[in-house]
Amino acid sequence: MLELSFQAVSSVNHPAIVFLHIPKTAGQSVHHFLMQLVGKSAVAPARVNPQLYDLSVPELRRYALVSGHFDWALVDCVGEPKFVFTVLRQPTERILSFYFFMRSEAQKLSEAELALPENAGKRAVLRLSCDDYFNGGAPHIRTFLDNHYDNFYMYYFAGRSYDARQRLINRPVEKVMQMALDNMATLDGVYTIDRLDRLENDIRQALENKDNRVSLSKLHVNRGAGNGADRMAELKALGATEATFERLRSMVVHDEQIWQRFADR
């Protein structure tokens, strides 16, 4: 395995890599590719917000790679130079992949584990009907689920956090969308899951790495099976009615605009 030391990366002033990993967008594969390029010891030991809180700014700046499900605002303190990017997936496919992944993970848990507060989302995906999961549920569960599903791209990039929807939901959609696009324009890269070769090329250029023994196209970490049509059929088999499918359409209406803008590039 190719392993550059962090000292080697820093000494030639390569940028730190910051990966804003949106769930179910090939992020595990991207993370492993990046880790092989910079070396495991150069990867920040945080993949989600609570872990990031445990790192001081000087500690965070020691690492060549910061990669995870982070509020964008929390990684502003990564030192310069840096290369900040994200990866998008067709919005409906992302939601369906996320839903069935959560079901699969929830089914692995015991009843005691499911009862833990941090597993509230997994508990909901097993115990609520499809219609209730996408449309109902207790208010705190509904807020959590909508934050992760309802036009997530638009709200996340506009508010720069995972809970941005609950803070921006009453703002005019046109304003929120413009905020999202303006903020996305400040990123060094926005890639799509079907053209990860572009990401690989840009990362190699940023790190001045041409060793083709490490290839993103050959990694398939945590890759989900099935396609959108299959998963729609699976939802129906689980009892989903038109209420679920109508809600799904509303959950991607704004994200589709963002997806098309970047997928067409």
Secondary structure, DSSP 8 states (H G I E B T S, - for coil): -----HHHHHHTT--EEEEE--TTSSHHHHHHHHHHHH-GGGB-S-SBHHHHTTS-HHHHTT-SEEEEB--GGGGTTS-SSEEEEEEE--HHHHHHHHHHHHHHHHHTS-HHHHTSGGGHHHHHHHHS-HHHHHH-S-HHHHHHHHHHHTTHHHHHHHHSSTTHHHHHTTS-HHHHHHHHHHHHTTSSEEEEGGGHHHHHHHHHHHHT---TTS-GGG--TT---S-HHHHHHHHHHTT--HHHHHHHHHHHTTHHHHHHHHHT-
